[in-house]
Amino acid sequence: MSKSLIEVSLHEIAHGRTGDKGDRLLLSVIPYDETGYAPIAEQVTESRMFEMFRHRGATEARRYELPKLYAFNFVIENALQGGVNNSLNLDGHGKTLSFLALTMKVCVSPGVLAAAMKARST
Amino acid sequence: MAIENMHIGGAAAFADDRLDVGIPVANALIDSGKPAALFYENLAERTLALAHRELRKDPLKGYTPDLAGFVSPVLRRCVENGVPVIGNFGAANPMGAAKRLHELAKELGVKGLRVAVVEGDDLRDVIRDLGAEQWGDEVPIDLSNTEVLAANAYLGAEPIADALDLEPHIVVTGRVTDSALALGPLMQHFGWQVGDWDKMAAGVLVGHLLECGGQVTGGYFADPGFKDVANLANLGFPIAEVEADGSFVITKPDGTGGVVNEQTVKEQILYELDDPSNYLTPDVILDISEVELQQIGPDRVRVSGVKGKPAPDTLKVTVSIDGGWLGEGEISYAGPNALARARLAAEILRQRVDLLHLDCDLRTDLIGTVSIHDGDSGELTKSYDGEPLEVRVRAAANANDEATAWTVAREVQALYCNGPAGGGGVRRNITERVKTGSVLVSRRDVMPRVSMVTEDDV
């Protein structure tokens, strides 16, 4: 990585929400500013997202890119350990898991971070 | 002459939603003077099985438990101003809900109520014989040697549009796809037909954005310092102002809390979505990959560019069977060495389950460390090295029988006198579980029915 890049958690530059269908976790990642789209596309890959959920028994992560909406949708299979019907986790829906995904580290330029910070909490 | 815009309000996202949020939405719809409809989503995936259990205990129940709580505050004004109320209030007993609504009208002095009822979703008695195919690649549920608690097809918007042709004040449905609660009135108003795929898709997107109520208007969104939202205690629920071509504006009633912006709309567009180019509904296959958003004013976001593809040949059916029992217990440890005492308590609970030969799957959590993001194996919790000021130990067990589930919960309580020092605040609970699976059936096997229930019928 170039020295001019800053390592931050994804939470600094993006927001998201999770939903569930059975044992399948559905997770959006949305950059606060459009300039966040490219670094996320490059770094928040299917394999890195899969690693975030491996400890929960996930078997696959798929990513859909939405360049018009400037957003990403992830589908993570078998991340809910039975889902709402069968899970022993307090959060059987996986509703809190968007904030696990947002702990992923990404490297961004100061300009991308500044644009995100400006777009936050307007 | 161009057909007038229609305004659709979403006033509930689930059966436990706030009961008072429909009032400002109904008032805004009425004050707009536009053709309008107000809908309530009350039926989560497992709710129908629970409703069937209620119905079995009492034949007058089995519809949404808070029916009167949702409808009472808006009924008179909606009836007097010709704004139909549409809800999947019926659950396992749509006719029971219709009767209850007539009682309610009587209590409130509302005369001449007309309730249209959509049925035909209930396939409980025939599902074994339909040769249904498995949906997706989930593990099929085994229907042999078990009772089917509920089997309901997701009906589409057409029967709701048909029901609205009868000029009811209220439309009660059982299981319909949530978005149909919005698409139904739009089809009826604009005359959209099966085959108008882009318009049908737009109507589905209206429903998709509104069916979770406050989730598109700033609810379930706030992250202080990152995404601030004002006045969530008075969160305004959403209204879509829909044009004849299917483009629409998402907004909320004036004077309410929350916010509508591109961020809130994006989170809700993608909510519970799998492949964004192929979102299957009974009415149309939705493609939101070309959708564009534009903030055109405060709390007003314009949505356009949604595409539709021909509806699938099959309908999805959710089948529910008995899912055993969940037993849970919790106890807190606080102050010096709290984490070590909590870890010891969890270890003791595991040993007790072994000693008593309890036939169950056990999970223990250390709440206050990393419990909820962790898997059942506790991998993240084991490596946690912080020193929290307090930790709450939770044990959760799945068992086939009630007694085993209860024994696990009881063992948490027994830590009071037999576990580590200073444990307190025990709570315990057992829950009867429902297992659900999804299958696909041919449209020919599902016959939606619409009927009108007037004062004279009850």
Contacts between the chains, C-beta under 8 A, distances in Angstrom:
chain1	res1	chain2	res2	distance
A	11	B	226	7.3
A	15	B	223	6.8
A	15	B	226	7.0
A	15	B	227	6.1
A	15	B	263	6.6
A	15	B	267	7.0
A	16	B	267	7.2
A	17	B	215	8.0
A	17	B	220	7.1
A	17	B	221	7.9
A	17	B	267	4.4
A	17	B	268	7.7
A	17	B	270	7.1
A	17	B	271	5.6
A	19	B	271	5.0
A	19	B	272	3.4
A	19	B	273	7.4
A	20	B	272	7.2
A	21	B	272	6.6
A	21	B	274	6.9
A	22	B	136	7.9
A	22	B	138	5.1
A	22	B	438	7.4
A	23	B	138	6.6
A	24	B	138	7.9
A	24	B	274	7.4
A	26	B	270	7.8
A	26	B	271	7.7
A	26	B	272	5.6
A	26	B	273	6.1
A	26	B	274	6.3
A	28	B	266	7.3
A	28	B	267	6.2
A	28	B	270	3.8
A	28	B	271	7.3
A	28	B	273	7.9
A	30	B	263	6.8
A	30	B	266	5.1
A	30	B	267	6.6
A	30	B	270	7.6
A	32	B	263	7.5
A	55	B	374	7.0
A	55	B	375	4.8
A	55	B	377	7.3
A	55	B	379	4.5
A	55	B	380	6.1
A	56	B	374	7.7
A	56	B	375	4.0
A	57	B	375	6.0
A	57	B	376	7.9
A	64	B	275	6.3
A	64	B	276	5.2
A	64	B	277	7.7
A	66	B	270	7.8
A	66	B	276	5.9
A	66	B	288	7.8
A	66	B	289	6.1
A	68	B	289	6.9
A	68	B	290	5.9
A	68	B	291	6.7
A	68	B	292	6.1
A	68	B	305	7.6
A	69	B	266	5.9
A	69	B	269	7.0
A	69	B	270	8.0
A	69	B	288	7.7
A	69	B	291	6.3
A	69	B	292	7.9
A	69	B	293	7.0
A	70	B	266	7.9
A	71	B	266	5.4
A	71	B	270	6.2
A	73	B	270	5.0
A	73	B	273	6.0
A	73	B	274	7.9
A	73	B	276	5.5
A	75	B	274	5.5
A	75	B	275	7.6
A	81	B	375	6.4
A	81	B	376	5.5
A	84	B	45	7.7
A	84	B	46	7.1
A	85	B	46	6.9
A	85	B	323	5.8
A	85	B	433	6.6
A	85	B	434	6.5
A	85	B	435	5.2
A	85	B	436	5.7
A	86	B	323	6.9
A	86	B	398	6.8
A	86	B	433	7.3
A	86	B	435	6.9
A	88	B	326	7.7
A	88	B	361	6.5
A	88	B	362	7.7
A	88	B	363	3.8
A	88	B	376	5.9
A	88	B	396	4.3
A	88	B	397	7.3
A	88	B	398	6.3
A	89	B	363	7.2
A	89	B	365	7.9
A	89	B	372	6.5
A	89	B	374	7.9
A	89	B	376	7.4
A	89	B	396	7.9
A	90	B	365	6.8
A	90	B	367	7.7
A	90	B	371	7.0
A	90	B	372	5.5
A	90	B	394	6.9
A	90	B	396	7.7
A	91	B	372	5.0
A	96	B	372	5.2
A	96	B	373	6.7
A	97	B	373	6.8
A	100	B	373	4.6
A	120	B	225	7.7
A	120	B	226	5.0
A	120	B	227	6.9
A	121	B	225	6.3
A	121	B	226	6.1
A	121	B	227	6.4
A	121	B	228	4.7
